[in-house]
Amino acid sequence: MVAETVTSTRASEAFPAYVGKGNGDCCVAWGTYSITENSEPGDVYEMCRVPKDAVVVGGFYFGANGVFKPIAPTITDGTISPTEFETKISITADATAAEFGIGQLTVIVFYTMR
């Protein structure tokens, strides 16, 4: 099977990204996707979206097989850069077959606005 990209409802263009009221407000983006067969290396799961100027400060994702991994912000020159445009938060399966297990994959992302 060839790697593919799938999109959850909360990452679709029909679902708007929440724009917080300002710096300091903690916003949450989240998404779920029901995996019906083992993931292939390179499969991409588009899970949710954050708005332009969002500063991702952390989060995590977990799968049906018990995988639980943190999401860390990208730090450049000692600062966390805001997104330059509305951005899809995606998870890519690595070389391990069945990395997430069959069932629900969930991502939760914490962010504030620049």
Phi and psi in radians as a Rosetta constraint file:
Dihedral C 1 N 2 CA 2 C 2 CIRCULARHARMONIC -1.616 0.35
Dihedral N 2 CA 2 C 2 N 3 CIRCULARHARMONIC 2.493 0.35
Dihedral C 2 N 3 CA 3 C 3 CIRCULARHARMONIC -1.015 0.35
Dihedral N 3 CA 3 C 3 N 4 CIRCULARHARMONIC 2.536 0.35
Dihedral C 3 N 4 CA 4 C 4 CIRCULARHARMONIC -2.398 0.35
Dihedral N 4 CA 4 C 4 N 5 CIRCULARHARMONIC 2.901 0.35
Dihedral C 4 N 5 CA 5 C 5 CIRCULARHARMONIC -1.980 0.35
Dihedral N 5 CA 5 C 5 N 6 CIRCULARHARMONIC 2.259 0.35
Dihedral C 5 N 6 CA 6 C 6 CIRCULARHARMONIC -2.169 0.35
Dihedral N 6 CA 6 C 6 N 7 CIRCULARHARMONIC 2.671 0.35
Dihedral C 6 N 7 CA 7 C 7 CIRCULARHARMONIC -2.161 0.35
Dihedral N 7 CA 7 C 7 N 8 CIRCULARHARMONIC 2.241 0.35
Dihedral C 7 N 8 CA 8 C 8 CIRCULARHARMONIC -1.350 0.35
Dihedral N 8 CA 8 C 8 N 9 CIRCULARHARMONIC 2.888 0.35
Dihedral C 8 N 9 CA 9 C 9 CIRCULARHARMONIC -0.999 0.35
Dihedral N 9 CA 9 C 9 N 10 CIRCULARHARMONIC -0.726 0.35
Dihedral C 9 N 10 CA 10 C 10 CIRCULARHARMONIC -1.330 0.35
Dihedral N 10 CA 10 C 10 N 11 CIRCULARHARMONIC -0.115 0.35
Dihedral C 10 N 11 CA 11 C 11 CIRCULARHARMONIC -1.802 0.35
Dihedral N 11 CA 11 C 11 N 12 CIRCULARHARMONIC -0.079 0.35
Dihedral C 11 N 12 CA 12 C 12 CIRCULARHARMONIC -1.270 0.35
Dihedral N 12 CA 12 C 12 N 13 CIRCULARHARMONIC 2.786 0.35
Dihedral C 12 N 13 CA 13 C 13 CIRCULARHARMONIC -1.126 0.35
Dihedral N 13 CA 13 C 13 N 14 CIRCULARHARMONIC -0.384 0.35
Dihedral C 13 N 14 CA 14 C 14 CIRCULARHARMONIC -1.327 0.35
Dihedral N 14 CA 14 C 14 N 15 CIRCULARHARMONIC -0.250 0.35
Dihedral C 14 N 15 CA 15 C 15 CIRCULARHARMONIC -1.890 0.35
Dihedral N 15 CA 15 C 15 N 16 CIRCULARHARMONIC 1.911 0.35
Dihedral C 15 N 16 CA 16 C 16 CIRCULARHARMONIC -1.231 0.35
Dihedral N 16 CA 16 C 16 N 17 CIRCULARHARMONIC 2.522 0.35
Dihedral C 16 N 17 CA 17 C 17 CIRCULARHARMONIC -1.297 0.35
Dihedral N 17 CA 17 C 17 N 18 CIRCULARHARMONIC 2.419 0.35
Dihedral C 17 N 18 CA 18 C 18 CIRCULARHARMONIC -1.326 0.35
Dihedral N 18 CA 18 C 18 N 19 CIRCULARHARMONIC 2.220 0.35
Dihedral C 18 N 19 CA 19 C 19 CIRCULARHARMONIC -1.772 0.35
Dihedral N 19 CA 19 C 19 N 20 CIRCULARHARMONIC 2.020 0.35
Dihedral C 19 N 20 CA 20 C 20 CIRCULARHARMONIC -1.174 0.35
Dihedral N 20 CA 20 C 20 N 21 CIRCULARHARMONIC 2.989 0.35
Dihedral C 20 N 21 CA 21 C 21 CIRCULARHARMONIC -1.439 0.35
Dihedral N 21 CA 21 C 21 N 22 CIRCULARHARMONIC -0.252 0.35
Dihedral C 21 N 22 CA 22 C 22 CIRCULARHARMONIC 2.796 0.35
Dihedral N 22 CA 22 C 22 N 23 CIRCULARHARMONIC 3.086 0.35
Dihedral C 22 N 23 CA 23 C 23 CIRCULARHARMONIC -1.042 0.35
Dihedral N 23 CA 23 C 23 N 24 CIRCULARHARMONIC 2.290 0.35
Dihedral C 23 N 24 CA 24 C 24 CIRCULARHARMONIC 1.850 0.35
Dihedral N 24 CA 24 C 24 N 25 CIRCULARHARMONIC -0.466 0.35
Dihedral C 24 N 25 CA 25 C 25 CIRCULARHARMONIC -1.304 0.35
Dihedral N 25 CA 25 C 25 N 26 CIRCULARHARMONIC 2.254 0.35
Dihedral C 25 N 26 CA 26 C 26 CIRCULARHARMONIC -1.532 0.35
Dihedral N 26 CA 26 C 26 N 27 CIRCULARHARMONIC 2.099 0.35
Dihedral C 26 N 27 CA 27 C 27 CIRCULARHARMONIC -1.884 0.35
Dihedral N 27 CA 27 C 27 N 28 CIRCULARHARMONIC 2.744 0.35
Dihedral C 27 N 28 CA 28 C 28 CIRCULARHARMONIC -2.286 0.35
Dihedral N 28 CA 28 C 28 N 29 CIRCULARHARMONIC 2.243 0.35
Dihedral C 28 N 29 CA 29 C 29 CIRCULARHARMONIC -1.967 0.35
Dihedral N 29 CA 29 C 29 N 30 CIRCULARHARMONIC 2.435 0.35
Dihedral C 29 N 30 CA 30 C 30 CIRCULARHARMONIC -2.587 0.35
Dihedral N 30 CA 30 C 30 N 31 CIRCULARHARMONIC 2.784 0.35
Dihedral C 30 N 31 CA 31 C 31 CIRCULARHARMONIC -2.784 0.35
Dihedral N 31 CA 31 C 31 N 32 CIRCULARHARMONIC 2.705 0.35
Dihedral C 31 N 32 CA 32 C 32 CIRCULARHARMONIC -2.299 0.35
Dihedral N 32 CA 32 C 32 N 33 CIRCULARHARMONIC 2.665 0.35
Dihedral C 32 N 33 CA 33 C 33 CIRCULARHARMONIC -2.503 0.35
Dihedral N 33 CA 33 C 33 N 34 CIRCULARHARMONIC 2.292 0.35
Dihedral C 33 N 34 CA 34 C 34 CIRCULARHARMONIC -1.528 0.35
Dihedral N 34 CA 34 C 34 N 35 CIRCULARHARMONIC 1.930 0.35
Dihedral C 34 N 35 CA 35 C 35 CIRCULARHARMONIC -1.491 0.35
Dihedral N 35 CA 35 C 35 N 36 CIRCULARHARMONIC 2.174 0.35
Dihedral C 35 N 36 CA 36 C 36 CIRCULARHARMONIC -1.814 0.35
Dihedral N 36 CA 36 C 36 N 37 CIRCULARHARMONIC -0.164 0.35
Dihedral C 36 N 37 CA 37 C 37 CIRCULARHARMONIC -2.593 0.35
Dihedral N 37 CA 37 C 37 N 38 CIRCULARHARMONIC 2.797 0.35
Dihedral C 37 N 38 CA 38 C 38 CIRCULARHARMONIC -0.956 0.35
Dihedral N 38 CA 38 C 38 N 39 CIRCULARHARMONIC 2.448 0.35
Dihedral C 38 N 39 CA 39 C 39 CIRCULARHARMONIC -1.260 0.35
Dihedral N 39 CA 39 C 39 N 40 CIRCULARHARMONIC 2.641 0.35
Dihedral C 39 N 40 CA 40 C 40 CIRCULARHARMONIC -1.817 0.35
Dihedral N 40 CA 40 C 40 N 41 CIRCULARHARMONIC 2.646 0.35
Dihedral C 40 N 41 CA 41 C 41 CIRCULARHARMONIC -0.971 0.35
Dihedral N 41 CA 41 C 41 N 42 CIRCULARHARMONIC 2.265 0.35
Dihedral C 41 N 42 CA 42 C 42 CIRCULARHARMONIC 1.643 0.35
Dihedral N 42 CA 42 C 42 N 43 CIRCULARHARMONIC -0.150 0.35
Dihedral C 42 N 43 CA 43 C 43 CIRCULARHARMONIC -1.051 0.35
Dihedral N 43 CA 43 C 43 N 44 CIRCULARHARMONIC 2.380 0.35
Dihedral C 43 N 44 CA 44 C 44 CIRCULARHARMONIC -2.010 0.35
Dihedral N 44 CA 44 C 44 N 45 CIRCULARHARMONIC 2.234 0.35
Dihedral C 44 N 45 CA 45 C 45 CIRCULARHARMONIC -1.937 0.35
Dihedral N 45 CA 45 C 45 N 46 CIRCULARHARMONIC 1.878 0.35
Dihedral C 45 N 46 CA 46 C 46 CIRCULARHARMONIC -1.430 0.35
Dihedral N 46 CA 46 C 46 N 47 CIRCULARHARMONIC 2.037 0.35
Dihedral C 46 N 47 CA 47 C 47 CIRCULARHARMONIC -1.806 0.35
Dihedral N 47 CA 47 C 47 N 48 CIRCULARHARMONIC -0.738 0.35
Dihedral C 47 N 48 CA 48 C 48 CIRCULARHARMONIC -2.838 0.35
Dihedral N 48 CA 48 C 48 N 49 CIRCULARHARMONIC -3.129 0.35
Dihedral C 48 N 49 CA 49 C 49 CIRCULARHARMONIC -2.318 0.35
Dihedral N 49 CA 49 C 49 N 50 CIRCULARHARMONIC 2.621 0.35
Dihedral C 49 N 50 CA 50 C 50 CIRCULARHARMONIC -2.105 0.35
Dihedral N 50 CA 50 C 50 N 51 CIRCULARHARMONIC 2.644 0.35
Dihedral C 50 N 51 CA 51 C 51 CIRCULARHARMONIC -1.364 0.35
Dihedral N 51 CA 51 C 51 N 52 CIRCULARHARMONIC 2.943 0.35
Dihedral C 51 N 52 CA 52 C 52 CIRCULARHARMONIC -0.987 0.35
Dihedral N 52 CA 52 C 52 N 53 CIRCULARHARMONIC 2.464 0.35
Dihedral C 52 N 53 CA 53 C 53 CIRCULARHARMONIC 1.275 0.35
Dihedral N 53 CA 53 C 53 N 54 CIRCULARHARMONIC 0.229 0.35
Dihedral C 53 N 54 CA 54 C 54 CIRCULARHARMONIC -1.300 0.35
Dihedral N 54 CA 54 C 54 N 55 CIRCULARHARMONIC 2.470 0.35
Dihedral C 54 N 55 CA 55 C 55 CIRCULARHARMONIC -1.987 0.35
Dihedral N 55 CA 55 C 55 N 56 CIRCULARHARMONIC 1.797 0.35
Dihedral C 55 N 56 CA 56 C 56 CIRCULARHARMONIC -1.277 0.35
Dihedral N 56 CA 56 C 56 N 57 CIRCULARHARMONIC 2.166 0.35
Dihedral C 56 N 57 CA 57 C 57 CIRCULARHARMONIC -1.888 0.35
Dihedral N 57 CA 57 C 57 N 58 CIRCULARHARMONIC -0.092 0.35
Dihedral C 57 N 58 CA 58 C 58 CIRCULARHARMONIC 2.720 0.35
Dihedral N 58 CA 58 C 58 N 59 CIRCULARHARMONIC -3.008 0.35
Dihedral C 58 N 59 CA 59 C 59 CIRCULARHARMONIC 2.676 0.35
Dihedral N 59 CA 59 C 59 N 60 CIRCULARHARMONIC -2.897 0.35
Dihedral C 59 N 60 CA 60 C 60 CIRCULARHARMONIC -2.860 0.35
Dihedral N 60 CA 60 C 60 N 61 CIRCULARHARMONIC 2.889 0.35
Dihedral C 60 N 61 CA 61 C 61 CIRCULARHARMONIC -2.425 0.35
Dihedral N 61 CA 61 C 61 N 62 CIRCULARHARMONIC 2.700 0.35
Dihedral C 61 N 62 CA 62 C 62 CIRCULARHARMONIC -2.585 0.35
Dihedral N 62 CA 62 C 62 N 63 CIRCULARHARMONIC 2.641 0.35
Dihedral C 62 N 63 CA 63 C 63 CIRCULARHARMONIC -2.109 0.35
Dihedral N 63 CA 63 C 63 N 64 CIRCULARHARMONIC 3.037 0.35
Dihedral C 63 N 64 CA 64 C 64 CIRCULARHARMONIC -1.122 0.35
Dihedral N 64 CA 64 C 64 N 65 CIRCULARHARMONIC -0.463 0.35
Dihedral C 64 N 65 CA 65 C 65 CIRCULARHARMONIC -1.524 0.35
Dihedral N 65 CA 65 C 65 N 66 CIRCULARHARMONIC 0.159 0.35
Dihedral C 65 N 66 CA 66 C 66 CIRCULARHARMONIC 1.684 0.35
Dihedral N 66 CA 66 C 66 N 67 CIRCULARHARMONIC -0.031 0.35
Dihedral C 66 N 67 CA 67 C 67 CIRCULARHARMONIC -1.093 0.35
Dihedral N 67 CA 67 C 67 N 68 CIRCULARHARMONIC 2.375 0.35
Dihedral C 67 N 68 CA 68 C 68 CIRCULARHARMONIC -2.498 0.35
Dihedral N 68 CA 68 C 68 N 69 CIRCULARHARMONIC 2.037 0.35
Dihedral C 68 N 69 CA 69 C 69 CIRCULARHARMONIC -2.328 0.35
Dihedral N 69 CA 69 C 69 N 70 CIRCULARHARMONIC 2.432 0.35
Dihedral C 69 N 70 CA 70 C 70 CIRCULARHARMONIC -1.340 0.35
Dihedral N 70 CA 70 C 70 N 71 CIRCULARHARMONIC 2.735 0.35
Dihedral C 70 N 71 CA 71 C 71 CIRCULARHARMONIC -1.990 0.35
Dihedral N 71 CA 71 C 71 N 72 CIRCULARHARMONIC 2.114 0.35
Dihedral C 71 N 72 CA 72 C 72 CIRCULARHARMONIC -1.873 0.35
Dihedral N 72 CA 72 C 72 N 73 CIRCULARHARMONIC 2.563 0.35
Dihedral C 72 N 73 CA 73 C 73 CIRCULARHARMONIC -1.233 0.35
Dihedral N 73 CA 73 C 73 N 74 CIRCULARHARMONIC 2.768 0.35
Dihedral C 73 N 74 CA 74 C 74 CIRCULARHARMONIC -1.511 0.35
Dihedral N 74 CA 74 C 74 N 75 CIRCULARHARMONIC 2.157 0.35
Dihedral C 74 N 75 CA 75 C 75 CIRCULARHARMONIC -1.919 0.35
Dihedral N 75 CA 75 C 75 N 76 CIRCULARHARMONIC 2.148 0.35
Dihedral C 75 N 76 CA 76 C 76 CIRCULARHARMONIC -2.154 0.35
Dihedral N 76 CA 76 C 76 N 77 CIRCULARHARMONIC 2.191 0.35
Dihedral C 76 N 77 CA 77 C 77 CIRCULARHARMONIC 0.931 0.35
Dihedral N 77 CA 77 C 77 N 78 CIRCULARHARMONIC 0.676 0.35
Dihedral C 77 N 78 CA 78 C 78 CIRCULARHARMONIC 1.402 0.35
Dihedral N 78 CA 78 C 78 N 79 CIRCULARHARMONIC 0.070 0.35
Dihedral C 78 N 79 CA 79 C 79 CIRCULARHARMONIC -2.245 0.35
Dihedral N 79 CA 79 C 79 N 80 CIRCULARHARMONIC 2.765 0.35
Dihedral C 79 N 80 CA 80 C 80 CIRCULARHARMONIC -1.670 0.35
Dihedral N 80 CA 80 C 80 N 81 CIRCULARHARMONIC 2.074 0.35
Dihedral C 80 N 81 CA 81 C 81 CIRCULARHARMONIC -1.397 0.35
Dihedral N 81 CA 81 C 81 N 82 CIRCULARHARMONIC 2.420 0.35
Dihedral C 81 N 82 CA 82 C 82 CIRCULARHARMONIC -1.306 0.35
Dihedral N 82 CA 82 C 82 N 83 CIRCULARHARMONIC 2.783 0.35
Dihedral C 82 N 83 CA 83 C 83 CIRCULARHARMONIC -1.207 0.35
Dihedral N 83 CA 83 C 83 N 84 CIRCULARHARMONIC 2.528 0.35
Dihedral C 83 N 84 CA 84 C 84 CIRCULARHARMONIC -1.533 0.35
Dihedral N 84 CA 84 C 84 N 85 CIRCULARHARMONIC -0.237 0.35
Dihedral C 84 N 85 CA 85 C 85 CIRCULARHARMONIC -2.764 0.35
Dihedral N 85 CA 85 C 85 N 86 CIRCULARHARMONIC 2.947 0.35
Dihedral C 85 N 86 CA 86 C 86 CIRCULARHARMONIC -0.983 0.35
Dihedral N 86 CA 86 C 86 N 87 CIRCULARHARMONIC 2.315 0.35
Dihedral C 86 N 87 CA 87 C 87 CIRCULARHARMONIC -2.239 0.35
Dihedral N 87 CA 87 C 87 N 88 CIRCULARHARMONIC 2.346 0.35
Dihedral C 87 N 88 CA 88 C 88 CIRCULARHARMONIC -1.442 0.35
Dihedral N 88 CA 88 C 88 N 89 CIRCULARHARMONIC 2.344 0.35
Dihedral C 88 N 89 CA 89 C 89 CIRCULARHARMONIC -1.611 0.35
Dihedral N 89 CA 89 C 89 N 90 CIRCULARHARMONIC 2.085 0.35
Dihedral C 89 N 90 CA 90 C 90 CIRCULARHARMONIC -2.160 0.35
Dihedral N 90 CA 90 C 90 N 91 CIRCULARHARMONIC 2.683 0.35
Dihedral C 90 N 91 CA 91 C 91 CIRCULARHARMONIC -2.143 0.35
Dihedral N 91 CA 91 C 91 N 92 CIRCULARHARMONIC 2.301 0.35
Dihedral C 91 N 92 CA 92 C 92 CIRCULARHARMONIC -1.961 0.35
Dihedral N 92 CA 92 C 92 N 93 CIRCULARHARMONIC 2.276 0.35
Dihedral C 92 N 93 CA 93 C 93 CIRCULARHARMONIC -1.203 0.35
Dihedral N 93 CA 93 C 93 N 94 CIRCULARHARMONIC 2.399 0.35
Dihedral C 93 N 94 CA 94 C 94 CIRCULARHARMONIC -1.520 0.35
Dihedral N 94 CA 94 C 94 N 95 CIRCULARHARMONIC -2.775 0.35
Dihedral C 94 N 95 CA 95 C 95 CIRCULARHARMONIC -1.291 0.35
Dihedral N 95 CA 95 C 95 N 96 CIRCULARHARMONIC -0.073 0.35
Dihedral C 95 N 96 CA 96 C 96 CIRCULARHARMONIC -1.498 0.35
Dihedral N 96 CA 96 C 96 N 97 CIRCULARHARMONIC 2.055 0.35
Dihedral C 96 N 97 CA 97 C 97 CIRCULARHARMONIC -1.122 0.35
Dihedral N 97 CA 97 C 97 N 98 CIRCULARHARMONIC 2.549 0.35
Dihedral C 97 N 98 CA 98 C 98 CIRCULARHARMONIC 1.049 0.35
Dihedral N 98 CA 98 C 98 N 99 CIRCULARHARMONIC 0.588 0.35
Dihedral C 98 N 99 CA 99 C 99 CIRCULARHARMONIC -0.991 0.35
Dihedral N 99 CA 99 C 99 N 100 CIRCULARHARMONIC -0.720 0.35
Dihedral C 99 N 100 CA 100 C 100 CIRCULARHARMONIC -1.728 0.35
Dihedral N 100 CA 100 C 100 N 101 CIRCULARHARMONIC -0.267 0.35
Dihedral C 100 N 101 CA 101 C 101 CIRCULARHARMONIC 1.422 0.35
Dihedral N 101 CA 101 C 101 N 102 CIRCULARHARMONIC 2.897 0.35
Dihedral C 101 N 102 CA 102 C 102 CIRCULARHARMONIC -1.504 0.35
Dihedral N 102 CA 102 C 102 N 103 CIRCULARHARMONIC 2.243 0.35
Dihedral C 102 N 103 CA 103 C 103 CIRCULARHARMONIC 2.430 0.35
Dihedral N 103 CA 103 C 103 N 104 CIRCULARHARMONIC -2.628 0.35
Dihedral C 103 N 104 CA 104 C 104 CIRCULARHARMONIC -1.615 0.35
Dihedral N 104 CA 104 C 104 N 105 CIRCULARHARMONIC 2.264 0.35
Dihedral C 104 N 105 CA 105 C 105 CIRCULARHARMONIC -1.827 0.35
Dihedral N 105 CA 105 C 105 N 106 CIRCULARHARMONIC 2.312 0.35
Dihedral C 105 N 106 CA 106 C 106 CIRCULARHARMONIC -2.283 0.35
Dihedral N 106 CA 106 C 106 N 107 CIRCULARHARMONIC 2.427 0.35
Dihedral C 106 N 107 CA 107 C 107 CIRCULARHARMONIC -2.209 0.35
Dihedral N 107 CA 107 C 107 N 108 CIRCULARHARMONIC 2.472 0.35
Dihedral C 107 N 108 CA 108 C 108 CIRCULARHARMONIC -2.296 0.35
Dihedral N 108 CA 108 C 108 N 109 CIRCULARHARMONIC 2.194 0.35
Dihedral C 108 N 109 CA 109 C 109 CIRCULARHARMONIC -2.163 0.35
Dihedral N 109 CA 109 C 109 N 110 CIRCULARHARMONIC 2.280 0.35
Dihedral C 109 N 110 CA 110 C 110 CIRCULARHARMONIC -1.776 0.35
Dihedral N 110 CA 110 C 110 N 111 CIRCULARHARMONIC 2.346 0.35
Dihedral C 110 N 111 CA 111 C 111 CIRCULARHARMONIC -2.642 0.35
Dihedral N 111 CA 111 C 111 N 112 CIRCULARHARMONIC 2.815 0.35
Dihedral C 111 N 112 CA 112 C 112 CIRCULARHARMONIC -2.228 0.35
Dihedral N 112 CA 112 C 112 N 113 CIRCULARHARMONIC 3.031 0.35
Dihedral C 112 N 113 CA 113 C 113 CIRCULARHARMONIC -1.811 0.35
Dihedral N 113 CA 113 C 113 N 114 CIRCULARHARMONIC 2.535 0.35
